[in-house]
Amino acid sequence: MYHDFTLKRRETSCPNCGSYSCNIKEYKVRKIKHSAYNQRNCVLLYHARRFVCKDCGRTFYEPNPFVATEHSISKLTIINVLNEII
């Protein structure tokens, strides 16, 4: 089962210099394995915004509530796996 979504845009500051003058550079689709539905495979197709800072030129992704940077498994899935093995 696939779910396709984009988060609502919020004012975002640059993690490098703290400036709020950031523009959207692009959207990248991230596949996230998620266990919201028991007994079913669930994949989130998250359209992550990638910003570029006008002041320092750094690029960065918007913060999101379900997956850490560089990971492809949701936090909820990790918690569910740990609960299963305890």
C-alpha angles and dihedrals in degrees: 000000000000129000119193119201150143125211121242111266116257131182105273130195126210111259089213104051104005094238119150093207097100130141130202108259098182146320120253123195113229121193110217123187107223134181101205090125115055115225092013132090110240126189123187116211100205118189098212118199116231114203133200120209115231092208105047101014095232121143124219142163124251115258115259133191101226113048135036121232113281093012128114099193120079122242090242091056091052091050091049092051092050091049090051094055096047 
